[in-house]
């Protein structure tokens, strides 16, 4: 029974095909492989509209992220191929005297109204924009914060930056005094404890070379009473006026000797001094 039904369907299919051939409704006309093979403007417009319908159908399919990575990539390649073919037909329509769709045609937009992202003519649609390695292509890097110049840095440097006016508020000084007193008390207590345990040896006090004795103090008072000079203590040997004059004369002689004598004469003079034991 099934075999007869299959034959009947086969016969019916043949009859319908023959009838369509008689009415001039033969097989579906195929789109020319090359746009340059079409010389009819209405036919070129028809093929362009057909390509647009195919693109719309495939764009609707590629929105489904559950198709899988390979199917999504294939669909995206097919859409780009159809877009290139559409551009060829638009150029052919322009050559045949039709409108220039490259100028008056709408831009390719996604569902959010944004222009379809792409690189060098290749566009990504739907779920293809979320494929691995694709999202990174369109992520814009954050602009680096411009470095401030030295002048801009110093523009905000004032006395507060160096802490010159920290004590003007009257708050930090009492706190510092309390903290200082606590630290001193703790240090003294620790030192006394260590001294009781014998961990610290008493050091001999160093002689104060700057100390002024009572005799010096009395002498300074007498000088202050007799004259207006300020009292002071001398801690280093001061040369006398005669010694200073002799030193200046000796230095002047050496400068003249170096200026007007030759190196050979200086060497012989030095040698003679060594021999005579004058040096």
KEMAR-722322 format. One line per 8 residues: number of its first residue (from 1); their letters; for each residue x, z negated, y of N, C-alpha, C. Coordinates in steps of 0.001 Angstrom, whole numbers, padded with zeros to 6 digits. Example, Ala and Ser with C-alpha at 12.3 -4.5 7.8 and 13.67 -1.06 7.14 Angstrom:
! residues 2
1> AS> 013190,-007800,-005690,012300,-007800,-004500,013200,-007800,-003300 ~ 012850,-007080,-002250,013670,-007140,-001060,012900,-007870,000030
! end
This chain:
! residues 279
1> XXXXXXXX> 000836,000000,-001205,000000,000000,000000,000872,000000,001257 ~ 001913,-000820,001204,002804,-000893,002367,003511,000432,002578 ~ 003822,001135,001459,004519,002410,001605,003635,003446,002272 ~ 002333,003462,001887,001412,004412,002530,001258,004093,004016 ~ 001226,002810,004361,001107,002429,005775,002333,002884,006550 ~ 003466,002789,005903,004672,003249,006578,004643,004756,006780 ~ 004141,005468,005781,004036,006930,005932,003061,007296,007024 ~ 001966,006522,007081,000964,006823,008104,001544,006597,009488
9> XXXXXXXX> 002224,005544,009620,002846,005281,010908,003862,006350,011247 ~ 004574,006794,010247,005545,007855,010478,004859,009138,010896 ~ 003793,009497,010252,003029,010695,010615,002448,010559,012016 ~ 001949,009370,012325,001390,009139,013651,002463,009277,014726 ~ 003614,008762,014421,004698,008861,015394,005094,010301,015627 ~ 005130,011101,014543,005460,012527,014687,004393,013258,015494 ~ 003136,012922,015249,002045,013585,015970,002126,013284,017456 ~ 002366,012037,017792,002420,011658,019201,003621,012305,019884
17> XXXXXXXX> 004730,012411,019181,005892,013073,019767,005633,014543,020002 ~ 004947,015193,019030,004628,016619,019200,003656,016821,020341 ~ 002684,015953,020476,001703,016074,021549,002355,015892,022907 ~ 003275,014949,022984,003955,014734,024251,004817,015929,024616 ~ 005386,016600,023587,006203,017784,023865,005348,018927,024369 ~ 004139,019047,023835,003252,020108,024301,002818,019862,025742 ~ 002607,018602,026118,002136,018296,027480,003284,018271,028496 ~ 004462,018540,028025,005611,018506,028945,006170,017126,029178
25> XXXXXXXX> 005715,016153,028399,006228,014797,028513,007169,014535,027355 ~ 008309,015163,027400,009255,015055,026305,010016,013734,026366 ~ 011227,013743,025832,012055,012539,025825,012399,012120,027249 ~ 012666,010880,027411,012975,010337,028737,014236,010989,029280 ~ 014128,011419,030528,015268,012096,031155,016391,011099,031393 ~ 017581,011493,031041,018729,010601,031184,019387,010817,032536 ~ 019923,009740,033066,020602,009800,034354,021931,010528,034193 ~ 022259,011422,035115,023533,012143,035010,024710,011176,034999
33> XXXXXXXX> 025726,011531,034235,026897,010671,034141,027654,010634,035459 ~ 027715,011739,036168,028396,011836,037454,027371,012116,038535 ~ 027512,011429,039642,026580,011640,040745,026725,013024,041347 ~ 027898,013622,041227,028111,014968,041801,027375,016051,041028 ~ 026872,015725,039806,026127,016726,039028,024715,016900,039542 ~ 024244,016021,040407,022884,016088,040941,022924,016772,042305 ~ 022133,017824,042458,022072,018563,043729,020729,018402,044429 ~ 019877,017518,043936,018540,017336,044482,018461,015957,045125
41> XXXXXXXX> 018085,015922,046392,018033,014650,047110,016972,013705,046544 ~ 015740,014139,046281,014759,013210,045692,015208,012654,044339 ~ 015865,013490,043520,016351,013006,042227,017442,011954,042420 ~ 018306,012171,043389,019356,011183,043653,018751,009858,044117 ~ 017688,009957,044964,017012,008734,045381,016392,008017,044183 ~ 015826,008800,043251,015203,008191,042073,016235,007467,041225 ~ 017402,008103,040999,018424,007449,040181,018967,006190,040855 ~ 019045,006225,042158,019504,005014,042878,018513,003877,042686
49> XXXXXXXX> 017224,004170,042806,016214,003131,042615,016238,002600,041185 ~ 016496,003454,040224,016573,003015,038829,017754,002064,038617 ~ 018868,002378,039238,020036,001491,039128,019734,000141,039757 ~ 019024,000137,040881,018686,-001128,041546,017795,-001967,040643 ~ 016834,-001324,039941,015981,-002077,039022,016796,-002674,037870 ~ 017737,-001925,037345,018578,-002450,036270,019430,-003621,036758 ~ 019955,-003516,037985,020757,-004610,038540,019901,-005863,038705 ~ 018678,-005689,039208,017794,-006840,039391,017465,-007494,038053
57> XXXXXXXX> 017257,-006687,037019,016943,-007231,035700,018109,-008038,035138 ~ 019319,-007515,035282,020487,-008209,034734,020846,-009433,035569 ~ 020601,-009381,036873,020851,-010558,037710,019911,-011688,037319 ~ 018674,-011363,036986,017734,-012385,036521,018185,-012978,035187 ~ 018765,-012155,034316,019232,-012650,033023,020451,-013560,033152 ~ 021333,-013239,034093,022591,-013988,034199,022387,-015361,034827 ~ 021184,-015635,035334,020930,-016965,035890,020868,-018036,034803 ~ 020656,-017631,033574,020541,-018568,032457,021942,-018982,032019
65> XXXXXXXX> 022314,-020244,032268,023642,-020723,031908,023791,-020972,030422 ~ 022689,-020933,029666,022774,-021177,028240,023103,-019951,027416 ~ 023378,-018836,028041,023706,-017616,027291,025080,-017685,026645 ~ 025933,-018526,027138,027290,-018581,026621,028257,-017866,027539 ~ 029498,-018301,027455,030497,-017766,028374,030723,-016275,028187 ~ 030810,-015815,026940,031131,-014403,026695,029991,-013496,027129 ~ 028733,-013886,026843,027586,-013084,027261,027479,-013035,028768 ~ 027750,-014157,029436,027685,-014181,030907,028751,-013272,031509
73> XXXXXXXX> 029939,-013295,030925,031000,-012412,031432,030632,-010953,031232 ~ 030044,-010617,030084,029629,-009228,029829,028553,-008793,030816 ~ 027572,-009655,031048,026527,-009319,032014,027097,-009126,033409 ~ 028015,-009981,033804,028624,-009843,035138,029407,-008541,035255 ~ 030106,-008144,034188,030819,-006863,034201,029852,-005695,034301 ~ 028720,-005779,033567,027734,-004697,033621,027120,-004577,035007 ~ 026855,-005716,035648,026281,-005674,037004,027262,-005028,037980 ~ 028519,-005397,037888,029510,-004789,038780,029662,-003297,038514
81> XXXXXXXX> 029558,-002904,037252,029623,-001479,036923,028444,-000723,037530 ~ 027240,-001302,037437,026063,-000670,038038,026182,-000611,039561 ~ 026760,-001639,040167,026938,-001618,041624,027892,-000504,042049 ~ 028958,-000312,041283,029861,000802,041604,029139,002141,041463 ~ 028333,002259,040411,027578,003513,040215,026580,003718,041344 ~ 025951,002635,041794,025017,002754,042925,025727,003243,044176 ~ 026940,002749,044407,027692,003196,045577,028002,004693,045490 ~ 028313,005181,044275,028568,006614,044116,027316,007425,044441
89> XXXXXXXX> 026139,006954,044002,024898,007681,044292,024571,007632,045772 ~ 024886,006509,046432,024650,006433,047879,025534,007415,048630 ~ 026779,007554,048186,027656,008551,048822,027140,009968,048578 ~ 026599,010201,047364,026048,011529,047074,024807,011805,047902 ~ 023972,010777,048084,022777,010948,048919,023169,011284,050347 ~ 024212,010639,050846,024684,010946,052196,025199,012379,052284 ~ 025873,012858,051233,026363,014240,051226,025225,015252,051198 ~ 024109,014876,050545,022953,015781,050461,022072,015712,051698
97> XXXXXXXX> 022446,014930,052688,021677,014861,053932,020739,013679,053998 ~ 020853,012745,053105,019982,011582,053119,020538,010466,053989 ~ 019877,009319,053994,020339,008198,054833,021632,007586,054296 ~ 022347,006923,055200,023590,006244,054834,023249,004800,054475 ~ 023077,004539,053176,022686,003196,052737,023813,002173,052901 ~ 025051,002651,053031,026154,001703,053220,026031,000973,054552 ~ 025385,001600,055541,025227,000989,056857,023875,000302,057018 ~ 022829,000958,056541,021482,000420,056761,021009,-000450,055607
105> XXXXXXXX> 021687,-000411,054470,021256,-001183,053311,021546,-002660,053488 ~ 020754,-003537,052837,020986,-004992,052950,022222,-005412,052173 ~ 022773,-006561,052563,023922,-007106,051860,023475,-007748,050553 ~ 024431,-007874,049633,024151,-008495,048350,024164,-010014,048534 ~ 022988,-010638,048380,022852,-012076,048585,022432,-012748,047293 ~ 022750,-014042,047177,022326,-014804,046010,021011,-015503,046309 ~ 020598,-016398,045422,019308,-017065,045582,019268,-017978,046797 ~ 020424,-018494,047221,020483,-019386,048376,020617,-018646,049694
113> XXXXXXXX> 020610,-017314,049653,020724,-016533,050875,022134,-016316,051343 ~ 023114,-016739,050550,024513,-016545,050916,025042,-015264,050294 ~ 026023,-014671,050951,026612,-013451,050412,027315,-013747,049092 ~ 027164,-012847,048160,027709,-013055,046824,029225,-013122,046924 ~ 029834,-014175,046379,031299,-014285,046470,031971,-013297,045544 ~ 033155,-012880,045929,033907,-011949,045104,035282,-011725,045676 ~ 036067,-010965,044941,037440,-010699,045351,037753,-009243,045063 ~ 038105,-008502,046126,038468,-007085,045989,037349,-006260,045357
121> XXXXXXXX> 036112,-006500,045795,034996,-005702,045326,034314,-006224,044084 ~ 034925,-007129,043359,034306,-007666,042144,033493,-008890,042536 ~ 032192,-008876,042164,031278,-009939,042549,030940,-010806,041347 ~ 030564,-012045,041651,030146,-012988,040614,028710,-013410,040915 ~ 027851,-013375,039888,026438,-013654,040042,026031,-014812,039139 ~ 025033,-015578,039618,024405,-016588,038797,025374,-017568,038168 ~ 025238,-017708,036830,026056,-018661,036093,027516,-018239,036025 ~ 027832,-016993,036379,029230,-016544,036342,030077,-017259,037386
129> XXXXXXXX> 029446,-017783,038433,030208,-018471,039475,030696,-019841,039002 ~ 030101,-020354,037913,030496,-021666,037398,031376,-021565,036161 ~ 031851,-020371,035833,032702,-020204,034656,034072,-020833,034905 ~ 034771,-021231,033830,036120,-021792,034015,037067,-020790,034662 ~ 037772,-021241,035680,038719,-020378,036378,038118,-019577,037507 ~ 036764,-019558,037626,036114,-018787,038691,035839,-019665,039896 ~ 035368,-020888,039647,035054,-021785,040758,036285,-022079,041602 ~ 037459,-022197,040942,038681,-022505,041684,039070,-021380,042636
137> XXXXXXXX> 038598,-020146,042362,038960,-019020,043221,038311,-019110,044590 ~ 037153,-019762,044659,036380,-019755,045897,036353,-021113,046571 ~ 037007,-022109,045985,037081,-023406,046642,038098,-023342,047772 ~ 037642,-023614,048950,038522,-023561,050119,039341,-024836,050193 ~ 040616,-024671,050379,041498,-025822,050502,041270,-026508,051843 ~ 041339,-027835,051800,041161,-028587,053027,042336,-028336,053972 ~ 042031,-028048,055205,043138,-027796,056148,043995,-029036,056321 ~ 045275,-028833,056368,046200,-029952,056541,046078,-030526,057946
145> XXXXXXXX> 046126,-031848,057999,046034,-032520,059285,047295,-032244,060091 ~ 047147,-031722,061292,048353,-031401,062077,049156,-032651,062395 ~ 050457,-032526,062273,051331,-033654,062566,051425,-033870,064072 ~ 051355,-035139,064454,051438,-035454,065873,052894,-035437,066338 ~ 053083,-034989,067543,054417,-034909,068109,054876,-036292,068568 ~ 056160,-036377,068902,056712,-037651,069359,056045,-038098,070660 ~ 055743,-037161,071542,055082,-037526,072785,053697,-038108,072555 ~ 052953,-037536,071606,051621,-038064,071301,051698,-039454,070674
153> XXXXXXXX> 052734,-039693,069875,052889,-041020,069278,053204,-042075,070332 ~ 054072,-041726,071288,054453,-042679,072328,053358,-042870,073381 ~ 052367,-042002,073362,051317,-042102,074372,050527,-043402,074237 ~ 050388,-043897,073022,049595,-045104,072791,050475,-046346,072589 ~ 051758,-046241,072867,052658,-047384,072722,052738,-048112,074065 ~ 052324,-049366,074072,052371,-050161,075292,052914,-051549,074965 ~ 052716,-052492,075884,053238,-053843,075678,052572,-054523,074491 ~ 051301,-054230,074258,050609,-054848,073117,051221,-054405,071799
161> XXXXXXXX> 051742,-053173,071754,052348,-052682,070513,053562,-053523,070117 ~ 054344,-053952,071111,055526,-054770,070841,055207,-056261,070818 ~ 053980,-056639,071037,053591,-058033,070962,053972,-058858,072165 ~ 054134,-058232,073333,054553,-058970,074510,053441,-059866,075059 ~ 052199,-059511,074824,051088,-060267,075400,050266,-060969,074329 ~ 050877,-061251,073202,050142,-061933,072136,049832,-063385,072484 ~ 050678,-064001,073320,050499,-065414,073641,049592,-065636,074839 ~ 049125,-064576,075463,048286,-064741,076653,046898,-065250,076323
169> XXXXXXXX> 046450,-065065,075109,045092,-065487,074791,044978,-066991,074556 ~ 046109,-067722,074455,046071,-069159,074277,045650,-069622,072904 ~ 045655,-068734,071943,045227,-069088,070585,046415,-069168,069640 ~ 047326,-068238,069771,048411,-068157,068791,049471,-069228,069010 ~ 049679,-069668,070267,050728,-070659,070546,050445,-071993,069846 ~ 049241,-072590,069959,048994,-073850,069221,049125,-073696,067707 ~ 048684,-072568,067191,048814,-072351,065755,050276,-072270,065335 ~ 051098,-071584,066149,052520,-071502,065836,053182,-072876,065913
177> XXXXXXXX> 052788,-073683,066891,053381,-075023,067019,053022,-075883,065807 ~ 051770,-075826,065359,051380,-076594,064177,052144,-076139,062944 ~ 052247,-074819,062772,052965,-074305,061611,054447,-074660,061673 ~ 055038,-074596,062879,056454,-074940,063034,056702,-076408,062725 ~ 055809,-077301,063214,055975,-078729,062951,055853,-079024,061458 ~ 054914,-078348,060790,054752,-078569,059351,055978,-078094,058583 ~ 056539,-076954,058955,057728,-076435,058278,058938,-077342,058507 ~ 059088,-077829,059739,060224,-078718,060030,060108,-080014,059236
185> XXXXXXXX> 058897,-080574,059188,058703,-081820,058440,058989,-081621,056959 ~ 058544,-080481,056414,058800,-080209,054997,060290,-080035,054736 ~ 061007,-079346,055664,062441,-079137,055477,063207,-080454,055562 ~ 062813,-081325,056527,063489,-082624,056662,063246,-083492,055433 ~ 062028,-083481,054949,061708,-084266,053758,062506,-083786,052548 ~ 062596,-082466,052405,063364,-081923,051284,064843,-082273,051411 ~ 065371,-082199,052645,066783,-082514,052859,067058,-084001,052551 ~ 066179,-084905,052975,066366,-086331,052703,066309,-086620,051207
193> XXXXXXXX> 065391,-085921,050504,065288,-086120,049058,066555,-085678,048352 ~ 067077,-084536,048747,068302,-084038,048133,069495,-084929,048492 ~ 069494,-085513,049691,070586,-086389,050093,070559,-087680,049286 ~ 069354,-088214,049017,069250,-089432,048220,069730,-089208,046793 ~ 069483,-088014,046275,069921,-087695,044917,071406,-087368,044848 ~ 072061,-087251,045979,073482,-086933,045994,073787,-085459,045840 ~ 072811,-084628,046031,073037,-083184,045900,073674,-082594,047144 ~ 073660,-083342,048251,074234,-082848,049506,075370,-083771,049899
201> XXXXXXXX> 076533,-083191,050134,077698,-083957,050576,077774,-083906,052092 ~ 078066,-085081,052645,078153,-085144,054092,079392,-084384,054563 ~ 079197,-083501,055506,080300,-082701,056047,080850,-083378,057298 ~ 082159,-083235,057448,082805,-083789,058640,082386,-082981,059857 ~ 082145,-083696,060896,081740,-083016,062115,082929,-082285,062722 ~ 082718,-081063,063107,083778,-080269,063720,083995,-080716,065158 ~ 085236,-080608,065561,085573,-080999,066924,084990,-080010,067914 ~ 084331,-080532,068895,083711,-079695,069916,084741,-079419,071001
209> XXXXXXXX> 085251,-078213,070995,086296,-077860,071967,085729,-077698,073369 ~ 084422,-077575,073462,083804,-077383,074770,083292,-078692,075377 ~ 083518,-079780,074678,083040,-081070,075203,083889,-081490,076403 ~ 083253,-082067,077350,083920,-082533,078566,084016,-084053,078505 ~ 085236,-084572,078637,085458,-086018,078564,085044,-086685,079867 ~ 085069,-088025,079829,084701,-088765,081032,085712,-088569,082151 ~ 087016,-088439,081744,088049,-088230,082776,087851,-086892,083462 ~ 087532,-085873,082657,087287,-084551,083256,086059,-084595,084137
217> XXXXXXXX> 085072,-085357,083703,083851,-085442,084495,084122,-086111,085832 ~ 084951,-087200,085807,085278,-087881,087065,086084,-086987,087992 ~ 087059,-086238,087395,087871,-085342,088209,087015,-084248,088837 ~ 086071,-083720,088066,085199,-082673,088601,084328,-083219,089733 ~ 083897,-084490,089573,083092,-085072,090644,083902,-085229,091912 ~ 085194,-085642,091765,086047,-085797,092952,086277,-084462,093637 ~ 086520,-083429,092813,086718,-082102,093412,085455,-081626,094108 ~ 084318,-081932,093500,083074,-081513,094125,082811,-082241,095426
225> XXXXXXXX> 083314,-083500,095507,083102,-084245,096746,084005,-083747,097854 ~ 085238,-083300,097510,086185,-082850,098536,085974,-081390,098910 ~ 085508,-080595,098046,085364,-079166,098336,084056,-078616,097807 ~ 083807,-077346,098113,082559,-076689,097698,082712,-075920,096401 ~ 083923,-076000,095770,084131,-075239,094540,083358,-075878,093401 ~ 082838,-075048,092508,082093,-075531,091365,083070,-076021,090308 ~ 082841,-077171,089689,083752,-077664,088639,083628,-076824,087380 ~ 084793,-076580,086738,084782,-075836,085483,085967,-076297,084658
233> XXXXXXXX> 085880,-076135,083367,086935,-076535,082430,087604,-075288,081891 ~ 088939,-075270,081837,089716,-074141,081355,090056,-074377,079890 ~ 089670,-073473,079015,089894,-073626,077581,090920,-072646,077038 ~ 091474,-071738,077849,092472,-070760,077410,093648,-070836,078376 ~ 094863,-070514,077919,096020,-070540,078832,095938,-069417,079852 ~ 096083,-069770,081116,096004,-068800,082207,097410,-068558,082732 ~ 097875,-067293,082768,099227,-067029,083272,099310,-067303,084766 ~ 100531,-067651,085166,100744,-067929,086589,100873,-066620,087350
241> XXXXXXXX> 100910,-066749,088671,101027,-065570,089509,102370,-064878,089301 ~ 103425,-065639,089073,104755,-065054,088863,104810,-064257,087568 ~ 104205,-064809,086520,104187,-064095,085246,103399,-062791,085346 ~ 102349,-062789,086097,101555,-061564,086286,102374,-060515,087018 ~ 103129,-060934,088070,103936,-059975,088819,105038,-059389,087943 ~ 105711,-060238,087139,106759,-059726,086246,106188,-058730,085233 ~ 105010,-059009,084712,104384,-058101,083747,104042,-056755,084389 ~ 103561,-056786,085629,103229,-055535,086324,104476,-054718,086611
249> XXXXXXXX> 105548,-055388,087027,106800,-054668,087299,107352,-054040,086029 ~ 107302,-054772,084937,107802,-054246,083669,106978,-053034,083218 ~ 105682,-053110,083387,104833,-051977,082999,105111,-050758,083882 ~ 105337,-050995,085172,105626,-049878,086069,106955,-049228,085698 ~ 107971,-050037,085331,109260,-049480,084923,109109,-048618,083680 ~ 108323,-049078,082741,108138,-048315,081509,107425,-046999,081791 ~ 106447,-047001,082687,105757,-045753,083027,106717,-044757,083669 ~ 107597,-045234,084608,108563,-044332,085248,109583,-043826,084244
257> XXXXXXXX> 110000,-044700,083326,110981,-044302,082329,110418,-043213,081414 ~ 109164,-043365,080996,108529,-042354,080137,108263,-041064,080897 ~ 108070,-041164,082190,107732,-039984,082974,108950,-039123,083268 ~ 110126,-039740,083598,111273,-038974,084061,112412,-038905,083052 ~ 112321,-039495,081906,113394,-039451,080907,112930,-038643,079707 ~ 113919,-038098,078971,113620,-037297,077795,113489,-038191,076568 ~ 113026,-037585,075470,112873,-038341,074228,114226,-038772,073672 ~ 115257,-037898,073827,116593,-038241,073312,117154,-039443,074065
265> XXXXXXXX> 116953,-039459,075393,117449,-040569,076183,116741,-041866,075822 ~ 115443,-041780,075609,114690,-042975,075214,115160,-043496,073868 ~ 115425,-042556,072930,115886,-042976,071603,117249,-043648,071691 ~ 118164,-043071,072499,119499,-043667,072636,119426,-045026,073331 ~ 118562,-045130,074324,118408,-046403,075019,117859,-047478,074082 ~ 116904,-047085,073263,116331,-048052,072307,117381,-048477,071295 ~ 118195,-047529,070857,119236,-047845,069863,120282,-048778,070472 ~ 120638,-048531,071730,121627,-049405,072384,121086,-050805,072534
273> XXXXXXX> 119831,-050952,072850,119224,-052265,072982,119231,-053004,071654 ~ 118988,-052241,070579,118980,-052877,069240,120390,-053369,068889 ~ 121378,-052523,069195,122760,-052903,068883,123215,-054118,069695 ~ 122785,-054162,070965,123198,-055270,071810,122332,-056511,071611 ~ 121275,-056326,070842,120388,-057475,070594,119526,-057830,071781 ~ 119246,-056839,072638,118427,-057098,073819,116953,-056851,073559 ~ 116641,-056179,072472,115246,-055815,072204,114511,-056992,071550
! end
